[in-house]
Amino acid sequence: TCPKVEPDMLNVHLVAHTHDDVGWLKTVDQYFYGIQNDVQHAGVQYILDSVISSLLAEPTRRFIYVEIAFFSRWWRQQTNATQEIVRDLVRQGLGMQAGLLVPASPTPAPLLALTADLDFAPPGTGRLEFANGGWVMNDEAATHYGAIIDQMTLGLRFLEDTFGSDGRPRVAWHIDPFGHSREQASLFAQAAERMGFDGFFFGRLDYQDKSARKEKMEMEQGVGPPLSLVRSTGVLPNIYNPPDGLCWDTLCADRPFVEDPLSPEYNAKDLVHYFLKLATAQGQQYRTNHTVMTMGSDFQYENANMWFKNLDKLIQLVNAQQQANGSRVNVLYSTPACYLWQLNKANLTCRPALKRYERLSYNFLQVDEAMAVLQHHDAVSGTSRQHVANDYARQLAEGWGPCEFQVTIYNPLGRKVDWMVRLPVSKHVFLVRDPSGTVVPSDVVMIPSSDSQDLLFSASVPALGFSIYSVTQVPGQSPQAHIHHPRSQKPWSRVLVIQNEYIRARFDPDSGLLMELENLDQNLRLPVRQAFYWYNASTGNSLSSQVSGAYIFRPNRQEPLLVSHWAQTHLVKTALVQEVHQNFSAWCSQVVRLYPGQRHLELEWTVGPIPVGDGWGKEVISRFDTVLETDGLFYTDSNGREILERRRDYRLTWKLNQTEPVAGNYYPVNSRIYITDGNVQLTVLTDRSQGGSSLSDGSLELMVHRRLLRDDARGVGEPLLEEGSGLWVRGRHLVLLDKARTAAAGHRLQAEKEVLAPQVVLARGGGAPYRLEVAPRTQTLLLRLEHQFAVGEDSGRNLSSPVTLDLTAPVDTKHGPHTPSFSFPAGLHHHHATAHGNPHLLGLSPMGRGRLDPVEARFPQSLSPLLQGRGKLSPFSSCCCCYHQGKPLKCHYQE
């Protein structure tokens, strides 16, 4: 169990740990094997070798490990004898928690089938303890919540399969991500019953927030919703580093303990005095008689004996002062779980191209190692070095290889989708046929200022299935592609308009810029001006020497500069699309597009290479200016799920001293940002994680690209120049205009459709037709369901109502309406799911991912005896069920 503490003393918990970035200044493989140590000295395989040896040398020593991407690779290289030794270290000191029901392995108990008594009990913790348990320590700003769940699943599944319940992490350990999101905390809270997290520790937070917490003694505290099930959060005192002067690693230069008084280097007495003073001061910032010190940092413990030998001496000499001088400080080896247990006993209840590649790969790769690695806080955030970013992209590309099967369009959603397909084609005439062989309407559209052209056709794809369309070149016919008509910018030119049955967009005849958006269905009209601007990146000024770089966004002035006051425009109108092509400069252009039946305006922008020959780093934004009176408020999503209200120049928990009026009001935007005056709402959906803000009433902006000339001195050691293919970035913003009370139905369903967009795979024609001849496999399936809407979010269609799911009653599939539905493309036997509202299936792995919408859930016949149980989903609640080899296990419903 946990080490003994002294109830009437200040107990200092020493947490020996290493923080091993899964890619940053070096690639994942370079870090693991210890290659290119001239860039950064780091070899994870040697760290784990050394730690295991040091733990065996002294039974009081403890150590925690976090990054399962590295540990799993190391584990697979060990002998059976070494693996048994490690299992014993993980088991040592393990105590059964009261009220915990643990099913037999190999069921993934931490995720799916645990029922824990809410009363606290001593945690089971070995001398080698795992914290967090994800494949990586994911970023919290730029990640989608589905990808977070998937990478956590991958890591926790490995720990369960390898160590059973002994390896189950007790705490969330997010010590290095650059800020923290509400949705991340909510996921940890909802996971409390399934992952067993009792607490959440983090290292980085706003310096003003940290100062306020110290004054109020709130560095550790019990919490309410959404963290109520996690019970406690803790801010680590030194981010995750050791105290100054107490780093005993080969990478540090601090003096080791010299306890021989005859040595001229004798320093033991001074070090003990320094430590006691430090511990006493730190203890005054915490509410209980327990405090924590992290003893380790980036890639430390390659020579673990050096660390542990000095920590042994520190513990022995400091504790000896209790008898010698009446000291009230007790030092001990500990872990986050043991530290948290004592607190509870004390009644304390940028790189835009890579970001898009990550979001696109999420649809196919799902619970995949390459996809999990991309959630690391130095990967999807864009704060790795250039060659490391290239390596992340390489790993994704290798993951895509096996996905190139004979499918034209794959739909990962749990409902039927009609999708406009665009294919670059040569100058010929083409016929497009659907899966039944029927010719479907198609168009060829010329690309302005180019000899290229696109073939367009609308495809219908079943839920969680695919459709194969054939494209055939027609011999002997010349193409008659639709020609773009250039528009002049003369004052007497008529207003340029594109529209479909739902949306009308007007463009200024003088500037060529978007000037008005109209929702024809709801009779809404809003003046909207959209243009591209750029901030001049700071190189330091009289207030601060801080420059803008990979980590830091800091413009040198508050107002951005226009890329261009006008755009050269070209118009195209066909039966399948209406487009206005805008050319702002040699490095910035945009296509504003409407397809039939589309309830949003699509803006496809292309930016790059950003010119820096003038010596100015540039940070490019797309800005929308309206007449809406927004009173300093705007709204962003949290990891693609919850919506958070943002107020300019304001923080909820402390009085803000705003020193950066632009950057200090920027927030992560994973899928959407919107402004509203209470009646009308303008929402912009993104296709990747971006930074966004509303710096003046009625305005919102999104950063689309950056190219900088200076390193911001935060560790990367190179400027964010985006060499190679990263110089050019193309992306999409979807603009929705709605009444505020019904807007959620539009932006939530459309955002889901964008995240899980249909994927197009091309293969040579003439092959054998596809036939489904796959026998059901016996396997473990994880079924995740969640309610898609928040309480009271959509009053127009009653989509926020609780949902009842019944997976027990079979239905006659030949009668009654059964769309939209969750379905597999073959081998179907139906189970009925009654639904009042809009639930969706967050995931079904390993077979697939989907969304469960009213009125029916369809499952393969092999699953029919497995899917048993009833449950109720409240708005924004979730549940997990596990079925293993034909036997249903427990389901958990979290409201």
N, C-alpha and C positions, 0 to 999 in steps of 0.2 A: 504494500500500500504506500501511501505518501509518507515522506520522512516526518519525524517527530518535530514539533515546534514548541516554543516556550510561550505559554499564554500571557505572561505578564511582562514580556519583552517585545522590542521591535524586531520582528523576524524579517530578514532580508533573503528573499528567494533568488538564488542565482540560477539563471536559465542558460545552459550551455547550448549553443545552436550555431548553425551556419545558414546564410541566406545565399542560395545558388540560383542565380537568374538563368532561366531556360532561354538563353540567347540575349546578348546585349552588345558588348564590345567584340565578342567572338561568337561564332555559331554554336549551336547546341553540341555538335560533335567535338568542336575544338575545346569547349568547356569540359566536356566529360573526360576526354582523353588527355587533357593538359597540353594541347598544341598551341603554338604561337604565344608562348609565355612572355615574349617581349612586348606584346600588346597588353596583356594582363595575366599575372601569374595566377593560374587557376586550373586545378585538375580534380574533378569531382570524384572520380574513381579512387584516387588516393585519399581523399577526405574520408570516404566511407570505410576504406581499409583501416585507416589510422584510428578512427573513432571506435570501431569495434574492438580493436586491440586494447585501447585505453580503458574501455568499459570493463573488459575482462580483468584488467590489472588491479582494479579497486572497486569493491562492491557498493560503495556509497555514491559513486559517480552516476550521473544521469545525463541524457542528451535527447534533444528533439530533432526530428527531421520532417521536412515539409514537401519538397518537390518530388512527386512520385514519378514524373517523367524521367528523372535521373535515377531514382532509387530502383525502379523496375528494371532499367537497363543494367545496373550494377548487379542486381539480384540474379538475373538470368546468366550472368557470367560466373557465379559462385559454385563451388562444389556442394554436394549434398551435406557434407559434414559442416561446412561454413553456414549453410542455410539453417541447419538445426541449431547451431550456436546462436544465430540471430533470432530465431524463433524463441529460444529460451530467454534472451535478453528482453524481448518484447513481452513475454509472459511474466517475468520476474516481478514480484510485488503485486501481481494482479489480484484484486479483490472483487467479488461479485457485488454488483450494485443492487440495493434493495429495490424490489418491485420491478426488476428488469426481466423480461421474458425473451430469451434468445433462441430462435429456431436453430435446428442443426445445420451445419454447413453442408453443401456450399451455397445455400440460399443467400443472396446479397442482403443480409439482415440490416446493416446500417442504413440502407436506403429505404427498405420496403416493408419490413415485417417486425418492427420493434414497438413494444408498448412499454413506456417508462412511467413509473410513479413520479409525479411532479415534486414530491418531497425530496430534498437533497440528501445524498448519501455519499460516502467517500468514493471517488472515482477509481476504477481499475486503471492502474498506470504502471507500465513496466519501466525498466531503467532506460530502454530505448523506446521513446514515445513518438508517435506520429501526430502532428498538428495539421489542421486544415484538411489534408488528405486529397486535394485536387491534383489533377495531372500537373497543373502549374498554379501559381498564385496569380489568379487572373486580374486583369485591369478592371476597374469599376466604372470608368467613364465611357470607354469606347466599345464595350461589349454588349451584345444582345443577351437578354436573360435566358433564352433557350440554349445559346452556346455556353453560358455559364453552367447551367444545369448539366449539359452534356460532358463538359470537361471534368466537373466534380464527380459525375457518375463513373467516368473512366478510371479516375484515381481511386475512388472508394471501392469500386468493384475489385481492383487489383488487391487492395489491402484485405478485403473480406475473403477473396479467394486464397490469399497467401497465408494470412494469420488468423482468419476467423474473427470472432468478436474481440480477441486480444488486440488486434491492430486498429480498432475503431477509434478515430480521433474524437476528443472531447471538446475541443475549442476550435473556433475559427481564428486564423492567424494571418491577418492581412497587414503586414508591417511595412510594405514598401510601395503599394499603389499610391498614386499621386492624388489623393482625395477619395471620398467615399460617397456612395450613392444610397438613396433610400431603398431602392429595389434590391441591392445586394444584401442590405440588412434584412429586408423582408424575406428574401430567399433563405437566408440562414435561420431566420425565425421559423419559417414554415418547415424548414428541414430539421428543426430541433427534435421532433418526435421520430424522424427517420434517420438522421445522421448522428443524433445524440449530442449536438452542440449545446454546451452549457454556458458558453461565453464567447465574446468577440473581442479580440485584441487588435489594435492597429497602432501604427507608428507615426504616420504623417497626417498633419492637420494644419489648418490656418494658424499662423503664429499668434494672431490676436485671440483666436478661440482658445489656444493652449494657455495663453497667459491668464485668460479669464477663468479657465478651469482650475488652474493652480491656486488662484486667489480664493476660489469658492470651495476648494478641496473636492473637485469633481473629476479628478483624473480617473477614477473608477466609480461606477455607479450602477445601481439597478435601473432598469428601463421599462417604459411602457410600450404600447404598440408603436411600430410593428415589431419591436424586438422583445415583446413580453415573454415569449417562450425561450429566448436565449438567456434571459434573466440578468446577465451582467455584461457590461462593456468595460474595457480598460484601455487607457492611453499609456503606452510605454514611455518611460521618462526620457530616453535618449534615442528616440526613433526606433532603432533596433541594435544600436552599437553599445559597446561597453563604456563605462564612465571614463573621462579623460584620465590618462596615466595608468589605466588598468587593462591594457590590451596586451596579452601575452601570446601573440601569434607570430609566425615567421614574417608576416606582412606588416607587423607593427615595429615600432622602435622604442616602446616603453621598457623601462628597466625591470627585470625579473626580481623576485624576492631573494634577498641575500640575508639569511638569518644568523650567520656567523659573526658575532660582535668583534672578532679579531680581524676580520677582513676590512680593508680600506673601502670596500664597496658596500659595507653593511648599510641596509636601508629598511630593514623589517619594521623597526619601531616607527619610523616616519610613515611608512605605507599603512600600517595599522591605524595610526592616528588620523591620517588623511581619509581612510575608508570610514572610520567611525564618524567623523565630521560630515562626510558626504552622505552617509546613510541617515544620520539624524536630520539633516536638512531636507533630504528627499522625503523622509517619513512625514514631515510636517505638511506635505502637499496631498497626503492620502488620509482617508477617514479612519482606517483601522490600524492595528498594530502589525500590518503586513505590507511590505513593499517589494517591488521586483526590480532586478537588474539583469539586462540581457548581456550575456558574456559570449560574444561572437559577432561576426559581421559577414560581409560579402566574401564567399569562398574561403572562409577560415577553417581551421582544424585540419589542414593537410598534414601538419605535425601535431596531432592532438595531444601527445604527451606533454608538449611545451605548455599548452593551455592548462591541462588538468593538473600538472605538477604544481603550477603556481596557484591555481584555485584551491588545491588541497592545503597548501600552506596558508592561504588567506583565511580559509575556514578555521583551521587549527589555531592560528595566532590570534584572530579576532575573538573567537569564543573563549580563549584562555584569559582574556581580559575580564570576563565575567567574574571570575574568582579573584584575580589579581587586583583589579581596580574597581570592582562593582559595576562594570559596564552593563547596560541594559539592551545591548544589541546582540542578536543571535543570527548567525549566518548558516545557510544550508544549501546543498544541492537540491534543486526543485525543478518543476516543469510548469507550464501554463495551467494544466489541469489541476495540479496540486495547489498552486497559488490561488486559483479561482475557488477551489474547495474551501480554503481557509477564509476567503472573503465571504463566501456564502454562509459559513458558520458564524461569521460576525454580523449576520443579518443585513447584508447588502443585497437587498433584493435588486498623325500628321502625314503620317504618310498616306495621302488620300487614295492613291492607286492600290496600295496594299490593303487599306481598309475596305475598299470595294471588293477586292479579290477574296478577302476573308468572308464578307457577307454573302457573296455569290457561292463560295464553296460550302457554306453552312447548309445549303439545301441538299447537297449530295453526300457530303462526307459525314455529317452528323457526329456520332460518337466515334471519332477517328483520332488517332494520335497526332497527325499533322494539324488537324483543326483544333485540337485541344491546346497544342503548343502555341497557336496563334492568339489564344486568350491571355497569354502572359502579359504582365504589366509593362514590359519593354518591347512587346511585339505589336499588337494591334494599336497600342498608343502611339507608335511611330518614333519611339525614343531609342531605338537601337542604331548601331552604325550601318552605313550603307550596305556593306557586304553581308551583314547579318540580315538586313531586310531582304536582300536578294536570296539568301538561303531560306528564309521563311517562305518566300514565293516558290522556291524550288520544291520545298516539301509539299506545298499545296498542289503543285503541278503533278508530282508523283502520285499524290492521292487521287487526282482526277483521272489518271490513266485508266484504271480498271473500270471507271464509270462510263467509258465510251462503248456502250452496248447498243444493240440494234433498236434504238428508240429515237424517234424524231423529237417529240415534245413530251416531257415528263412533268406531271403536276404533283407536287408534294402536299398540296392542300387536301383537306377532307371534304371538299365540295367541287362540283364541276366548274370548270373555268373556260371562258372564251378568251383567247389570247391572240393579239396581232403579232405575227411572225415577220421579221425583217431579215432577209438574207442578201448579202452582196453577191451579185451575179455578173456574168459577162454580157456583152451586147447581143442578146438573142431573145427569141420569144419563148415563153415557157407556159406549160399547162400544169396546174396543181390539182391533185386528186386526193380526196379524203380516204380514210381507211376502207370505206366500202367501194372505192373506185370512182366515185362521183366527182366530176369537175367542180371546183369551187372558185368563186370570184377571186381574181388577183390583179395586182397593179405593179408596174415598174416605174420607179421614181428616180429621176436623175439627181445627183448630188451637185449643188452649185460649185463652181470653180474647180470642177473635177471631171474626169472622164468616167467615173464609176457610177453605178446605179444599184438600187435596192429593189428586190422583189418582195412584195407585201401580200399576205393572205391571212385570213382569220381562221384560227384552229380551235376546235372544241376538244377539251381534254377531260376525261372522267376523273372523279375524285381518287386521289392516291393511285393514279394509273397513268397510262401513256397512250398516245395516238400516233400512228405512223402515216405521214402524208408523203406522197411521191411527187417530185418535181421533175418534169420531163421537158427537154429542149425540143421545140417544134422546128423541124428542118425546113429550109427554103423560105422562111418568112423573115422580114426585117422588123426590128423592134420599133415601136412607136411610143417611146417613153414619154411620160408627161414632163413638159419643160417648165422650169421655174421662170417666172416673169419678174425681172428686177423692178423695184419700185424706186422712183425718185423721191427726193426729200424737198420738193417744192411746196410752198405754202398753199397753192391752190389744188394740190392733189387730194383726191377723196380719201376719207379715212379707211385704213386697211382693217378688214374684219375677217376672222375665222369663227365658225360656230358649228355645233351639232345640235341635237334635240334638247340638250341640257345646259350647255355652256356657250357663251359668246365672249370673245376677246377682241378688244379694239386696240389699235396701235396709232400712235401719234404720227400724222403725216409729215411733220417737220423733222422729228428726231428718229423715227422708226422704232421707238421704244414702246413697250406695253404701257397703256394708259388707263384701261378700264376692263374690269371683269364682271360678267353678269351671269347669275344663276337663273336660267329661264324657268326652271321647274318651281323655284321658290319665290320668283319675282324679286330677286335681290340684285342691286347694282352698286358696285363699289369702285371709285377711282383708285387705281393701283399703278404705281410707277415702279418698274423693275429695271435695274441697271447694275453694272459691275464696277466695283471700286477696289482700290488697294491702299493698305496702310504701309507707310514707310517704316521699315523695321528699325527699332532703336539700336544705336551703337553705344549707348550710355549718354548721360547728360549730367547737369549740375546736381540733380536730385539723387541720382544713383548711377553707378557704373554698369549696372545690369544691362546686358544686351538681349535682343530677341533671338531665340534659338529653338532647338528641338524640344526642350522642356518648357521654355518661357515664351509666352506671347506678350510683347511689350512694344507697342507702336510709339514713335517719337512725337506724335501729335494726336489729338483727339479726333479730328475730322479726317476721313480718308479722302483720297483723290480719285476722280472719275477715270476709268480706263478710256472712255470716249463719251462725248456729249451726244453722239448720234451713232446709228448703226445703218449700214447698207443692208437693205432687205430684199429678199426674193420670196415670191408667193407660189405655192403649189396647192392645187385643189383637185382631188380625185374622189371617186366613190368611197374609197377606203381610208383616206386621210386628208386633213387640211393642215398645212404647215406654213409658218413664216420663218425663213432663215435670216438670222441677224449676224452680220459681221462687224464686230466692234474694233478689231485691230488685227495685226498679223498673228497675234497669239491668243486671241479671245473671240469666240463665236458661240452662237446658240441657235437651236431650233425650237420654236414654240409650236406645239403639236396638239391636234385633237383627232381622236378616232371616233367613229360612230358608237353611240351608246356610252361613251366615257363621261363620267361625272366630275372630272378634274382636268385641269390644264397641265400638260406635260411640258417642262422646260428641260431640254437636253443640252447641257453646256459642255464646251471643250476649251480647256485652258492650258497653255504651255506652248513651247518653253517660255517661262517667264523671263523677260530680259533683265539682266543685272549688269550690263556693260556700263551703266551710269554709276555703278558703285553703291546702289541702293538695293538692299534686300526688300522684297515685296511680299505682302500677305493679302491675297485676293479674296474678296467677298462678293456675294450676290445679295443685293439689298432690295427690299420691297417697302415702299412708302405709301401710306394710305391716310385717309382723313379720320380714321377711328380714334376716339378718345379713350385711351387705355389706362390712364391714371398711373403710369409707372409700372404696370403689371404686364407680364407675359408668362407663357407656360411652355414647359419642355417635358419630354418623357424621361423616365428613369429606367435605363437599360431596356427600353422598348416596351415597358409594361405600364407602370403607374404614371400619372400626370402630376407634375409638381408646379405650384405657383411660384413665380420668381418676381421679386420686387427690386427695382434698380436701387443700388447703393444701400442695401439693407441686408442684415443677417438676423435671423430669428432669435438666436441665443446670446448675442452680445452686441454692444454698441459698436458699429463699424466705423473705423477711421479710413475712409476710402482714399487710397494713395494712387490707384491705377483706375481711372474712370472708365476706360475701355475694357482692358483685360479683367478687371475686378467685377465686371458684369457679364462676362462670358460664361456659358454653361455647356456641359456636354449635351449634344442632341444625337440620340441614337436612331430615332425613327421619325420624330416630328417636333415642330415648334409652332405655336399659334399665338395670335393676339385677338382680343375681343373687347367690345364696348358693352357687353352684356346682352346685346341683341343680335349683332352680326359677328361672325367669327371667320378669320382668315387663317387657314392652316397650310403649312408647307411640310410635305413628307420628304425624307431624304432616302437615298439608296445606300448609305454608309454612315458611319459615325462622323459627325462634324462638330465644330464649335459654333455656337449661335448666341444671339442676344437681341434685345430691343433697347437701343441706346437713346431713343426719343419716342414719345407717344405716337402711336400709329405706324411705327416702323419696326421691321425685323430684318435680321441679316444672318447669313450663314457663310462661314469661311470655306472656300472650295479648294484652295491651293496655297502653298507657301514655298518660297525659295529665298534662302538667307545666306549671308556671306560671312557671318561670325559665329563662332562656337559660344554657347551661353555659359560655359564653365560649370556645367552640372554633371560632368562625367563622361559624356559621349566622346568628346575630344575632336569633333569635326563639325563643320557647319552643315546645315540642312540644305544641300544643293540639289538633291534629287537627280542624280546622274542617270543616264540610260533611259529606259522606257518610262521611268517615273517622271520625266520632264513633262510628258503630256498626260493630262487627266481628262477623262470624259465621265460625266455623271448626269443624274436626273433629279430634278425637283418637281414634285407633284403639288399643284396649288388647288386647294378646295375652298370654296366660298359657301357658307351655310348659315342658317339660323343657329344661334348659340345653343339653344336647348336641344337640338337634334343633331348637332355636329358630330358627336361621338360615334354614332352609327356609321358615318362616312369615313372618318379618319381611322377608326380602329380596324374596320374590316379591310380598308384599302392598305393600311400599313402592314397588316398580316399578309395580304396578297403580295406585297412588295418583298417582304422578308422571305417568303416561301414562293417566290415567283417560278413559273414554269421554266424548265431548262431545255434548251435545244441541243441535240447531238446529231451530227451528220455522219452518215455512212454511205458507202457506195451502193447503188441500186443493183437489182438483179439477183440478190441473194435468196436463200430459201425463206418462205414466209414464216412468220413467228407462230409457234405453237406452244401452248402451255401444257406441259407434261411433267409437272413437278409434284412429287409426292410430298405430303406434309412431313415436316421434320419435328421431332420431339426436342424442345428447347425451352429455355426460360425467356419469358417475355415481360417487359416492363411497360405497363400502361399508365400514362400520365394524363390526367384531365385537369382543366382549370376553367373557371368562369372568366370570360373575356372582358366583362364590363364591371366598372366600379359601382358602388352603391349610389343610386340616384343620378347616374351619369347620362342616361338616355331616357328622357321622359316621353319622347314621341312614339317609340315603338315598344316600350315596356321591356327593353332588352336587359335592364338591370335587375329583373326579378330573379328570385332563387330558382334553381333548376333541379328537377328530380330525374335521376338516371336509373333505369331498370334494365339490368343486363341478364335477366333470368327468363323472361317470357318470349318464346319464339313467335314469329309472325308469318303470315302468308305473304310472301313477297310479290304475288301476282295481283294484289288488290291494294288500293289506297295510294295516296301520294307518298313518295319516299325520297324526296329531294328537298334541300341538299342533304347529303349523307356522308358518313365516313365509310369507306369501302376499300376492299382490296380488289385488284382487277380480275381475280379468278378464284374458283374453288369456294364459292360463297354459300354460307348458311347464315340466316339472319337472326339477330336478337334485337328486340325492340328497346329503344331508349326514349321514354317520354320526356319532353323538354318544353318548358315554358320559359323562354328567355333565349340565351345564346351561349351555351357551353361550347367548348371546343377541346379536342384532344391535343394536348401539348406534345405528346410523343408516344410512339409505340416502337420499342426497339427490341431485338435487332431488325425486325421485319420492315419498319418504316416509320415515318412521321406523318401526322395528319392533324386536322382540326375537326372536332365533332360539333356539328351544327344541327339544329332541329331539322327533321323530326326523328331520324333513325340512325342507329349505329349498326354497321354490317361488319361481320368478322368471318375469317375462314372457317370452314367446317371443322377443322382440327381443333379450333379453339372453343367450339360450342360447349363442351362439358366443363371448360375451365372458367368461363366468364360467369361467375355467380356472385350475386350480392346486390344490395341496393344502397344508395347514398344520396345525400342532398348537398348541392353545391350552392352556397351563398355567393353573392357578387364578390369577385376577386378572391375566391377561395380555391383550394386545390386538393387533389387527393392522389395517392399512389396505390397501385395494386400490384401484387406479384403472383404469377402463376408459374410453377416449376414442374416440368415433366408430368403434366396432367393433373397436378394437385393444386387447388387454389390455396393461397396463403392469405394473410391479413390485408385489408384495405384501410387506409387512413384518410380521414377527411379533415382538412384544416381550414377553419373559417377565419 
